[in-house]
């Protein structure tokens, strides 16, 4: 039930004159305020001017050290997959594994979000028929899974291997169709746009059922929602985001549009963040229409801290382990403190992590939990390298859990000292 909170980097206003420095400043400030991630959109054209999302995220990564950088979202089928893979691998490498990869087919509400219109010029410019978006998206996702980790991959008429090898970024699949949900289960993450807590509560059981059918783990859920916050709670700004959502033909009714909003005072916004978390969201990404991003970030950070006082605590740790023979494993574990039974999940599926390695990773995680006076659940595991034997994965799991628990202990000690 714990939730991470991210923010979109500022939108360009009009011709964007004088705003270039704001993107680096916004990324630094978001990190200082404790947000989990910053995000950039990936449209070619739209109502507002758009920057290339990968370049924007590279700028954000270069001026920060901890915060994750996310595509929100990349319209996958209009890109040439080999060049895209190299760009994403470069960003993953230079950011030291902080990339979050949101993608969709170009047929969902994401295609209109922030850009405002379905990006038809992009399809014509790329020479890609819009009707082929599903097929091209599925093929590109499979190719990216292999290319990013350096596996020999068939692209067109040739076989290609990229170096340096990088770890898989979490794949977050946008859209709400049955095909989109199946992709989300296959790749371990769902990223609907403009989804209310009630909508999530209706849809997540469908994800669980699809996961059970395919013997996969239920994917994590991120959601992007508009936010307009004010310190006084006068409610004067409330109509603007609701009207924007409804007026730009996202295919979402006014009632659902209003229910997506995170608005009002930080205290009121915190209540909405908790509502999203209890409905099943693992991550909430806030987008601000207000040009005063500094004030919006500050108020959102206050809301996030208030929500964290109510929700369980989660900490993420990454650990690597290597043998003298060259076997290598690097894993990231989300460790969450909550009441319940210990559980281990591997959202990458057996094709990415064989059963013996998954068992070794779980064994290491259990060793890391030894002697704890509370229940800790490993919420998610991303395996960045798979050419290792079980002993390496056992050590990596143990180290990652130990690191996350140490972070929790340090936070409690710091809170007690304040």
C-alpha positions, 0 to 999 in steps of 0.5 A: 500500500505504500506509494511513490510520487513523481512529478512531470518536468515543466511544460513549455509555455508558448515558444518556450523563450527563457525556459531552457534552464528551468528543466535542470532546476526543476529536476534538482528541486524535485530531488531535493524535495524527495520525489521518487521520479521526474517525467517528460512527455514524448510527443512530436507535435501538439498544442504546446511545443515539445522537447525530445523526452530522452534529451530532456531526461538526460539533462535531468539525470545529469544534474541529479544523483538519486531521482529516477527519470521517466518517459511519460510516455513514449509512442513506441511504434513510430520509432526505429527500434535499434536507434531507440534502444541505443538512446535508451541504453545510453540514458540508462547507463549514464543515469546509473540505472534510473530510467523508467520506461513508459510506453504505449501504442499511440492509441490511448489517452496518453497520445493526447495528454499534454500534447492535446491532439493525436499525433498524426504527423508523427505517423506520417513522418515515420512512414508507419501506418497507424493501423499497425500500432499494436503489432509494431509495439509488441515486436518493439517491446520484445526487441528492447527487452533483448537489446538493452541487456546485450542479447543478440537480437533480430532487427529486420534482416540482421542480428544486433548486439548492443554494448555496453550492457545495461539493466532492464528499466521497468517497462510501464505500459500505457493504455486501457484496452485488453491488449494493453492490459495483457502487455502490462502483465507481460512486462510487469507494469501498467501506466494508465493515464487519468485514472481515478481511484475508483477506476483503479479499483475496478481494473486491478482485479482484471489485471490479477485475472489476466496474470493468473491466466498466464501464470505471471505476477500482477503488474505494478501500477503507476498512474499519471494525474493532473494536479493543481494545489494551493496553500489556502484551499479556496478552490479557485483553480479547481475548474481549470483541470477538470475542464481541460481533461473533459474538453480535450476529448480524452474519451473520459467522462466529466465525473471520472475526470474530476475524480482523477484530480489531486487538488486543493491544500496539501492536506486535501491532496494528501488524502487523495494520494492515500486514496490512490494508494489504497486503490492499488497505485504503486506510483502517482505522477503529478502533472501541473498546468500552472506555470509556477512549477516551483510553488506546485512542487513545494505544495506537492512535497508537503502533500507527499510527506503527509501521505507518507505519515499514513501509509506503510514505509517502502525503501528501495535498494540495489545490490550486485554480487560477482564471482571469480568466474565472472558470474554477475547479478544485479537486482533492485528490491522494493522492501515494504514494511506492512502487516502480512505474510512475507512474499516474493515476486518476480515480475520479469517472468521465468523467461528472464529469470529461471526458477533456480535463480528466482529461488536463490534470490528469494533465499537471499532475501529471507536471510536478509530478513532474519531476526526482524521483529516485524514482517517485511515484504519484497514488493518487486524485484528487477534483475539487471543481469542474468548470466550468473549462478544461484550463489550470486543471486542469493548474495545479491538478494541478501545484500539488497534487503539488508541495505533497504532495512538499514535505510528504514532503521536510519530514517526511524533514528532520524525521526526520533532525534528530531 
